[in-house]
Amino acid sequence: MAALQLVSRSRCFVGGQEFWLGYMENYLHLTKRFGIIAASQLPLHYMLALKSSWSPISYLTRLSHEELNPYHRALGRIILVFLSLHASFYLNFFIQKSLLTKRIRDPDVILGLLAITTFLTLGTTALAWVRKRNYFLFFLIHVTTSIFILPILYFHVSHLRVYILESAIICTILIAQRNTSVKTIPNAKLTHLSNNLLSITIPVTPSSLSNNKFHPGQHIYLSLPSQNGLRLNPFTIANLPQKDTHIRLILRALNGTTRLLSNTHASSRTTPTKTTNIPLKIEGPYGSAANFPDLSTYDRILLLAGGVGATFTMPIYRDLIERGPNNNRSKVRFVWAVKNTEDAAWAFPYLGHKGTKGIELYISSSRDRTKLPPGVREKEEHEGIELQEREGLLTGDIISGGSSSSSSSSSSTRSIPPPKFTIMPGRPNIHAIINELFSTHPDDPHAPTKLAILVCGPAGMGAALRREVGVWVNRGREVWWHNEEFGW
């Protein structure tokens, strides 16, 4: 008994020190766990960046790389938070124990500080406003630092090496996949369509058609050889390569690659419509369109496009009309809003087919509605849908582009009947369009049970359409929805 009392008194005497030692042990354990958890997510983070359709995540989720990109960014932010906590907790411990001046000279601490600085640089330059302002800077830093960080973490501490080796293997596969998938096209045709609209026609060999399955609505990455692959911009394929035996892109000249292409054409052309042969590098095709359901099985289909967003909806429309049964023609509605006629001229060879409902083309500029192709009629002002959308609906630019050039139309394009479509003044009334789509009561035995809506255009158009569709979804209606956009 006396011995027990002695032990009890001794534990009370040293209890404060035991508590402090236990606290510091738990503190350091938590600090290390922050770093280990962050490093353990790096293999998944690199895998989310894979573009290949053979990516395990793409295969299991049926999501394309641009759909996985938001998860890649979200996981990157989580990793950065955990690493920042890891570094902050360790620095706080060194300061509290007066060890900073000693430990900051040690290799593991030096590498750790270099690693967190690299991660902070990577995270800062990946912010949306940086990507939009200077995509080249973002891309260059992102690729460089994602490779540079691996040896730093490998030599930082030994217990992270299994995760770093896994990440290095995935990173190597990513680089190899990109280098093998990029193709050089020596004789692409570049045509100037309007003030800032360009058309690119890329020949496709039979072997390329057999090796690549092109789906309507997919995109490719494009760059100039002089850029050494450092500016790969996504552009939607605006035609049906399998049927037309070439790829067509429509680009709006803004900055970066598109501006360089515009300047290349301006320096070599003698007339505004002259076609210039240029070398290009392309990668793809990619895109979630490869995983779309069979749209021909749907009862009603709405395709809505704004500006060059029609480069996404036009091939889908063509595919439905040209390959599907006759009833496809009556259940597809294609609404396209443009600022002026020049923005739609590239697609005139594809617009409308005999016996179809045709395409509703909305032109917001009244003076441009007089520049119409033969056989096109304009509805009277009182027949058109009222202007309801915001004034800036069509002023936004889209990163994605499409392809078509009337000067290089293929035989399959020329065989399409003359256009049958209707010009409407102003901008489409999205509220009225959606109400008409869902107008039939769901209890009606003849009511459409399968509805599909696809949109590609300015952010305001997609948001407005989502709100209107959400009203009907909240009432119990079901719809298959896709909003094509790039969120780099």
C-alpha positions as CSV (number, residue, x, y, z in Angstrom):
1,M,0.0,0.0,0.0
2,A,2.8,2.4,0.9
3,A,4.4,1.6,-2.4
4,L,1.2,2.5,-4.3
5,Q,0.9,5.8,-2.4
6,L,4.5,6.6,-3.3
7,V,3.9,5.9,-6.9
8,S,0.7,8.0,-6.9
9,R,2.5,11.0,-5.3
10,S,5.4,10.7,-7.8
11,R,2.9,10.7,-10.8
12,C,1.2,13.8,-9.4
13,F,4.6,15.4,-9.0
14,V,5.6,14.8,-12.6
15,G,2.0,14.9,-14.1
16,G,2.5,18.4,-15.6
17,Q,5.6,17.2,-17.4
18,E,3.9,14.0,-18.6
19,F,1.0,16.1,-19.9
20,W,3.4,18.4,-21.8
21,L,5.3,15.5,-23.3
22,G,2.1,13.8,-24.3
23,Y,0.8,17.0,-25.8
24,M,4.0,17.6,-27.9
25,E,3.9,13.9,-29.0
26,N,0.4,14.3,-30.3
27,Y,1.2,17.7,-31.8
28,L,4.1,16.3,-33.8
29,H,2.1,13.2,-34.8
30,L,-0.7,15.5,-36.1
31,T,1.9,17.6,-37.9
32,K,3.5,14.6,-39.7
33,R,0.0,13.3,-40.6
34,F,-0.8,16.5,-42.4
35,G,2.2,15.9,-44.7
36,I,1.6,12.2,-45.1
37,I,-2.1,12.6,-46.0
38,A,-1.2,15.3,-48.6
39,A,1.5,13.2,-50.2
40,S,-0.7,10.1,-50.3
41,Q,-3.2,12.0,-52.5
42,L,-0.5,13.0,-55.1
43,P,-0.9,9.8,-57.2
44,L,-4.6,10.3,-57.5
45,H,-4.0,14.0,-58.3
46,Y,-1.7,13.2,-61.2
47,M,-4.0,10.5,-62.4
48,L,-6.9,13.0,-62.6
49,A,-4.7,15.0,-65.1
50,L,-4.5,12.1,-67.6
51,K,-6.3,12.8,-70.9
52,S,-6.2,9.3,-72.3
53,S,-9.4,7.3,-72.5
54,W,-7.4,4.5,-71.0
55,S,-7.2,6.4,-67.7
56,P,-8.6,4.1,-64.9
57,I,-10.7,7.0,-63.5
58,S,-12.1,7.9,-66.9
59,Y,-12.8,4.2,-67.6
60,L,-14.6,3.7,-64.3
61,T,-16.5,7.0,-64.1
62,R,-17.2,7.4,-67.9
63,L,-16.1,11.0,-67.5
64,S,-13.7,12.7,-69.9
65,H,-10.6,14.6,-68.8
66,E,-12.3,18.0,-68.9
67,E,-15.1,16.7,-66.7
68,L,-12.5,15.4,-64.3
69,N,-10.6,18.6,-64.3
70,P,-12.7,20.3,-61.6
71,Y,-12.0,17.3,-59.3
72,H,-8.3,17.7,-60.2
73,R,-8.4,21.3,-59.1
74,A,-10.4,20.6,-55.9
75,L,-8.0,17.9,-54.8
76,G,-5.1,20.2,-55.6
77,R,-6.5,22.8,-53.2
78,I,-7.0,20.1,-50.5
79,I,-3.4,18.9,-50.9
80,L,-2.1,22.5,-50.7
81,V,-4.1,23.2,-47.5
82,F,-2.7,20.0,-45.8
83,L,0.8,20.8,-46.8
84,S,0.5,24.4,-45.6
85,L,-0.7,23.1,-42.2
86,H,2.2,20.7,-42.1
87,A,4.7,23.5,-42.8
88,S,3.0,25.9,-40.4
89,F,2.8,23.5,-37.5
90,Y,6.5,22.5,-37.9
91,L,7.6,26.1,-38.1
92,N,5.6,27.0,-35.0
93,F,7.2,24.0,-33.1
94,F,10.7,25.1,-34.1
95,I,10.0,28.7,-32.9
96,Q,8.4,27.6,-29.6
97,K,11.4,25.3,-28.9
98,S,14.0,27.8,-30.1
99,L,15.1,25.4,-32.8
100,L,14.5,27.4,-35.9
101,T,18.0,28.8,-36.4
102,K,19.5,25.3,-36.0
103,R,16.9,23.2,-38.0
104,I,16.6,25.6,-40.9
105,R,20.1,24.5,-41.9
106,D,19.2,20.9,-42.1
107,P,18.6,19.3,-45.6
108,D,15.1,18.0,-44.7
109,V,13.9,21.4,-43.6
110,I,15.5,23.2,-46.6
111,L,13.8,20.7,-48.9
112,G,10.5,21.1,-47.0
113,L,10.5,24.9,-47.3
114,L,11.4,24.6,-51.0
115,A,8.5,22.1,-51.5
116,I,5.9,24.3,-49.8
117,T,7.1,27.4,-51.8
118,T,6.8,25.4,-55.0
119,F,3.3,24.2,-54.1
120,L,2.2,27.8,-53.2
121,T,3.6,29.0,-56.5
122,L,1.7,26.3,-58.3
123,G,-1.5,26.9,-56.5
124,T,-1.4,30.7,-56.9
125,T,-0.7,30.6,-60.7
126,A,-3.6,28.0,-61.0
127,L,-6.2,30.6,-59.8
128,A,-8.9,31.3,-62.4
129,W,-8.0,35.0,-62.9
130,V,-4.4,34.0,-63.6
131,R,-5.4,31.3,-66.1
132,K,-7.7,33.7,-67.9
133,R,-5.2,36.6,-67.9
134,N,-2.2,34.6,-69.0
135,Y,-2.9,30.9,-69.8
136,F,0.6,30.4,-71.2
137,L,2.2,31.4,-67.9
138,F,-0.2,29.1,-65.9
139,F,0.5,26.2,-68.2
140,L,4.3,26.6,-68.2
141,I,4.5,26.9,-64.4
142,H,2.0,24.1,-63.9
143,V,3.8,21.6,-66.0
144,T,7.3,22.6,-64.8
145,T,6.5,22.6,-61.0
146,S,4.5,19.3,-61.2
147,I,7.7,17.6,-62.4
148,F,10.1,19.6,-60.3
149,I,8.3,18.9,-57.0
150,L,8.7,15.1,-57.1
151,P,12.5,14.8,-56.5
152,I,12.2,17.5,-53.8
153,L,9.6,15.4,-51.9
154,Y,11.4,12.2,-52.5
155,F,14.6,13.4,-50.7
156,H,12.6,15.4,-48.1
157,V,11.7,12.4,-45.9
158,S,11.9,8.6,-46.6
159,H,8.4,7.7,-45.6
160,L,6.9,9.6,-48.5
161,R,8.8,7.9,-51.2
162,V,6.3,5.2,-52.0
163,Y,3.7,7.9,-52.9
164,I,6.3,9.9,-54.8
165,L,7.4,6.9,-56.9
166,E,3.7,6.2,-57.7
167,S,3.3,9.8,-58.8
168,A,6.4,9.7,-60.9
169,I,5.2,6.7,-62.8
170,I,1.9,8.3,-63.5
171,C,3.6,11.5,-64.5
172,T,5.9,9.6,-66.9
173,I,2.9,8.0,-68.5
174,L,1.2,11.3,-68.8
175,I,4.2,12.8,-70.6
176,A,4.6,9.8,-72.8
177,Q,0.9,9.7,-73.7
178,R,1.0,13.4,-74.7
179,N,4.2,13.1,-76.8
180,T,2.8,10.1,-78.7
181,S,-0.7,11.5,-79.3
182,V,0.4,14.9,-80.7
183,K,0.5,14.8,-84.5
184,T,2.1,17.4,-86.8
185,I,-0.1,18.5,-89.8
186,P,2.1,20.1,-92.4
187,N,-0.7,21.4,-94.7
188,A,-3.7,22.7,-92.7
189,K,-5.7,25.3,-94.5
190,L,-6.3,28.6,-92.7
191,T,-9.1,30.9,-94.0
192,H,-10.1,34.3,-92.7
193,L,-13.9,34.5,-92.5
194,S,-14.6,37.8,-90.8
195,N,-13.0,40.4,-88.6
196,N,-12.0,38.0,-85.9
197,L,-13.3,34.6,-87.1
198,L,-10.9,32.0,-88.7
199,S,-11.5,28.7,-90.3
200,I,-9.1,25.8,-90.2
201,T,-9.5,22.7,-92.4
202,I,-7.3,19.7,-91.4
203,P,-7.0,16.8,-93.8
204,V,-7.7,13.4,-92.3
205,T,-6.1,10.3,-93.7
206,P,-8.1,7.0,-93.9
207,S,-5.6,5.5,-91.4
208,S,-6.4,8.3,-88.9
209,L,-10.1,7.7,-89.4
210,S,-9.7,4.0,-88.6
211,N,-7.5,4.7,-85.6
212,N,-9.6,7.4,-84.1
213,K,-13.3,7.2,-83.5
214,F,-14.7,10.8,-83.9
215,H,-17.9,11.5,-82.0
216,P,-20.0,14.6,-82.7
217,G,-19.2,17.3,-80.2
218,Q,-15.6,16.2,-79.4
219,H,-12.7,18.6,-79.4
220,I,-9.0,18.5,-80.3
221,Y,-6.0,20.5,-78.9
222,L,-4.2,22.7,-81.3
223,S,-0.9,24.6,-81.3
224,L,1.7,25.9,-83.7
225,P,5.0,24.0,-84.1
226,S,6.9,27.2,-83.0
227,Q,5.2,27.0,-79.6
228,N,6.8,23.6,-78.9
229,G,3.6,22.2,-77.5
230,L,3.4,24.8,-74.7
231,R,0.1,26.3,-76.0
232,L,-2.3,23.5,-76.6
233,N,-5.8,25.1,-76.8
234,P,-9.0,23.1,-77.1
235,F,-11.3,23.7,-80.1
236,T,-14.5,21.8,-80.9
237,I,-14.7,19.9,-84.1
238,A,-17.5,21.6,-86.0
239,N,-18.1,18.9,-88.6
240,L,-18.3,15.1,-89.0
241,P,-14.7,14.0,-89.9
242,Q,-15.8,10.4,-90.6
243,K,-18.2,11.6,-93.2
244,D,-16.4,14.7,-94.5
245,T,-12.9,13.1,-94.4
246,H,-11.4,16.3,-92.8
247,I,-11.6,18.2,-89.6
248,R,-12.9,21.8,-89.5
249,L,-12.4,24.3,-86.7
250,I,-13.8,27.8,-86.3
251,L,-11.7,30.0,-84.1
252,R,-12.4,33.4,-82.7
253,A,-9.1,35.4,-82.7
254,L,-8.5,36.6,-79.1
255,N,-5.1,36.1,-77.6
256,G,-2.5,33.4,-77.6
257,T,-2.7,30.8,-80.3
258,T,-5.7,32.2,-82.0
259,R,-4.1,35.7,-82.3
260,L,-0.9,34.1,-83.6
261,L,-2.9,32.3,-86.2
262,S,-4.7,35.5,-87.2
263,N,-1.4,37.3,-87.5
264,T,0.1,34.4,-89.6
265,H,-2.8,34.7,-92.0
266,A,-2.6,38.5,-92.2
267,S,1.1,38.4,-93.0
268,S,0.7,35.9,-95.9
269,R,-2.6,36.7,-97.5
270,T,-3.2,39.0,-100.4
271,T,-7.0,39.0,-100.3
272,P,-9.3,38.7,-97.3
273,T,-10.6,35.3,-98.3
274,K,-7.3,33.8,-99.4
275,T,-6.5,30.3,-97.9
276,T,-3.1,29.9,-96.3
277,N,-1.4,26.6,-95.8
278,I,0.2,26.3,-92.3
279,P,1.7,23.6,-90.2
280,L,-0.1,22.7,-87.0
281,K,0.2,20.3,-84.1
282,I,-3.0,18.6,-82.9
283,E,-3.9,16.2,-80.1
284,G,-7.1,14.3,-79.8
285,P,-10.0,13.8,-80.2
286,Y,-11.2,14.2,-76.6
287,G,-14.4,15.0,-74.9
288,S,-17.4,13.7,-73.0
289,A,-19.4,13.3,-76.3
290,A,-17.8,9.9,-76.6
291,N,-19.9,8.8,-73.6
292,F,-23.2,10.5,-74.6
293,P,-26.3,8.3,-74.7
294,D,-27.9,7.6,-78.1
295,L,-29.7,10.8,-78.6
296,S,-31.9,9.3,-81.3
297,T,-33.8,7.3,-78.6
298,Y,-35.0,10.5,-77.0
299,D,-38.5,11.9,-77.7
300,R,-37.5,15.6,-77.8
301,I,-34.0,17.1,-78.2
302,L,-33.2,20.8,-77.7
303,L,-29.9,22.1,-79.0
304,L,-29.1,25.7,-77.9
305,A,-26.0,27.5,-79.0
306,G,-24.6,31.1,-78.7
307,G,-22.0,32.5,-81.1
308,V,-19.3,29.9,-82.0
309,G,-20.9,27.6,-79.5
310,A,-22.7,26.1,-82.5
311,T,-19.4,24.3,-83.4
312,F,-20.5,21.9,-80.6
313,T,-24.2,21.6,-81.5
314,M,-23.9,21.6,-85.3
315,P,-22.2,18.2,-85.7
316,I,-24.7,16.7,-83.2
317,Y,-27.6,18.1,-85.2
318,R,-26.1,16.8,-88.5
319,D,-25.5,13.4,-87.0
320,L,-29.1,13.1,-85.7
321,I,-30.6,14.2,-89.0
322,E,-28.3,12.4,-91.4
323,R,-27.9,9.0,-89.8
324,G,-31.1,8.7,-87.8
325,P,-34.7,7.7,-88.8
326,N,-37.0,10.2,-90.4
327,N,-38.7,10.9,-87.1
328,N,-35.4,12.4,-85.8
329,R,-36.1,15.4,-88.0
330,S,-39.3,16.4,-86.2
331,K,-38.1,16.0,-82.6
332,V,-34.9,18.0,-82.9
333,R,-35.0,21.7,-82.2
334,F,-31.9,23.7,-82.9
335,V,-31.8,27.3,-81.6
336,W,-28.7,29.4,-82.5
337,A,-28.1,33.0,-81.3
338,V,-25.5,35.2,-83.0
339,K,-24.6,38.8,-83.0
340,N,-24.4,39.2,-86.8
341,T,-24.8,37.1,-89.9
342,E,-21.0,36.8,-90.5
343,D,-20.8,34.7,-87.3
344,A,-23.1,32.1,-88.8
345,A,-22.0,32.1,-92.4
346,W,-19.5,29.3,-91.9
347,A,-22.4,26.9,-91.2
348,F,-24.7,27.9,-94.1
349,P,-23.9,24.7,-96.0
350,Y,-25.0,22.6,-93.1
351,L,-28.1,24.5,-92.0
352,G,-31.4,22.7,-92.4
353,H,-32.5,19.8,-94.5
354,K,-35.6,19.1,-96.6
355,G,-38.5,17.9,-94.5
356,T,-36.9,19.1,-91.3
357,K,-38.1,21.7,-88.9
358,G,-34.9,23.6,-89.7
359,I,-32.8,25.8,-87.5
360,E,-33.9,28.9,-85.7
361,L,-31.2,31.5,-86.1
362,Y,-31.5,34.6,-83.9
363,I,-29.5,37.7,-85.0
364,S,-29.3,40.5,-82.5
365,S,-27.9,43.1,-84.9
366,S,-30.8,44.4,-87.0
367,R,-28.5,45.8,-89.8
368,D,-26.9,42.4,-90.2
369,R,-30.2,40.6,-90.8
370,T,-30.3,42.0,-94.4
371,K,-27.1,39.9,-95.3
372,L,-28.9,36.6,-95.7
373,P,-28.0,33.7,-98.1
374,P,-30.4,32.8,-100.9
375,G,-33.5,30.8,-99.9
376,V,-33.5,32.1,-96.3
377,R,-36.6,34.0,-95.1
378,E,-36.8,36.3,-92.1
379,K,-39.9,36.3,-89.9
380,E,-41.6,39.5,-89.4
381,E,-40.7,41.4,-86.2
382,H,-44.1,40.6,-84.6
383,E,-43.7,36.9,-85.4
384,G,-40.4,36.6,-83.6
385,I,-39.8,35.7,-80.0
386,E,-39.4,38.7,-77.8
387,L,-36.0,39.9,-76.5
388,Q,-35.8,38.7,-73.0
389,E,-32.1,38.0,-72.3
390,R,-29.5,40.3,-70.9
391,E,-27.9,42.8,-73.3
392,G,-24.5,41.1,-73.0
393,L,-25.7,37.6,-73.6
394,L,-23.8,37.1,-76.8
395,T,-20.8,39.3,-76.1
396,G,-19.0,36.6,-74.1
397,D,-16.3,34.6,-75.9
398,I,-15.9,30.9,-75.7
399,I,-12.6,29.1,-75.5
400,S,-13.9,26.2,-77.6
401,G,-14.1,26.6,-81.3
402,G,-15.3,24.6,-84.2
403,S,-14.5,24.1,-87.8
404,S,-16.0,24.8,-91.2
405,S,-14.9,26.6,-94.3
406,S,-17.2,27.2,-97.2
407,S,-14.3,27.6,-99.5
408,S,-13.2,24.0,-98.8
409,S,-16.5,22.2,-98.6
410,S,-16.3,18.5,-99.2
411,S,-18.5,16.6,-101.6
412,S,-20.7,15.4,-98.8
413,T,-21.3,19.0,-97.7
414,R,-22.2,20.1,-101.2
415,S,-24.7,17.3,-101.5
416,I,-26.7,18.8,-98.6
417,P,-29.9,20.4,-99.9
418,P,-30.2,24.2,-99.8
419,P,-30.7,25.7,-96.4
420,K,-34.1,25.8,-94.8
421,F,-34.0,27.8,-91.6
422,T,-35.7,30.9,-90.2
423,I,-34.1,34.1,-89.2
424,M,-35.5,35.6,-86.0
425,P,-34.9,39.1,-84.7
426,G,-33.3,39.7,-81.3
427,R,-32.3,37.0,-78.9
428,P,-34.2,33.8,-78.0
429,N,-36.7,33.8,-75.2
430,I,-35.3,30.8,-73.2
431,H,-38.3,30.8,-70.9
432,A,-40.7,30.3,-73.8
433,I,-38.5,27.7,-75.4
434,I,-38.3,25.5,-72.3
435,N,-42.0,25.9,-71.5
436,E,-42.8,24.7,-75.1
437,L,-40.4,21.7,-74.6
438,F,-42.1,20.6,-71.4
439,S,-45.6,21.7,-72.5
440,T,-47.2,18.3,-72.7
441,H,-48.5,17.1,-69.3
442,P,-46.6,14.1,-68.0
443,D,-49.8,12.1,-67.4
444,D,-50.6,12.3,-71.1
445,P,-50.0,8.9,-72.8
446,H,-48.5,10.7,-75.7
447,A,-46.2,12.9,-73.6
448,P,-42.5,12.7,-74.3
449,T,-40.9,10.7,-71.5
450,K,-37.2,11.2,-72.6
451,L,-36.0,14.8,-73.0
452,A,-32.4,15.8,-73.8
453,I,-31.0,19.4,-73.7
454,L,-27.5,20.3,-74.9
455,V,-26.2,23.9,-74.7
456,C,-22.9,25.5,-75.6
457,G,-22.5,29.3,-75.4
458,P,-21.7,32.2,-73.1
459,A,-22.0,31.6,-69.3
460,G,-25.1,33.7,-69.1
461,M,-26.9,31.6,-71.6
462,G,-26.1,28.3,-69.8
463,A,-27.1,29.8,-66.4
464,A,-30.4,31.1,-67.8
465,L,-31.2,27.7,-69.4
466,R,-30.3,25.8,-66.2
467,R,-32.6,28.0,-64.1
468,E,-35.5,27.4,-66.5
469,V,-34.9,23.7,-66.7
470,G,-34.6,23.5,-62.9
471,V,-38.1,24.8,-62.5
472,W,-39.5,21.7,-64.4
473,V,-37.1,19.3,-62.8
474,N,-38.3,20.4,-59.4
475,R,-41.8,19.6,-60.6
476,G,-40.8,16.0,-61.2
477,R,-39.8,16.1,-64.8
478,E,-36.7,14.2,-65.9
479,V,-34.2,15.5,-68.5
480,W,-30.7,14.5,-69.8
481,W,-28.7,17.7,-69.6
482,H,-25.2,18.7,-70.9
483,N,-23.6,22.1,-70.8
484,E,-20.4,22.2,-72.9
485,E,-17.8,24.4,-71.4
486,F,-14.1,24.5,-70.6
487,G,-13.2,25.4,-67.0
488,W,-9.4,25.6,-67.2
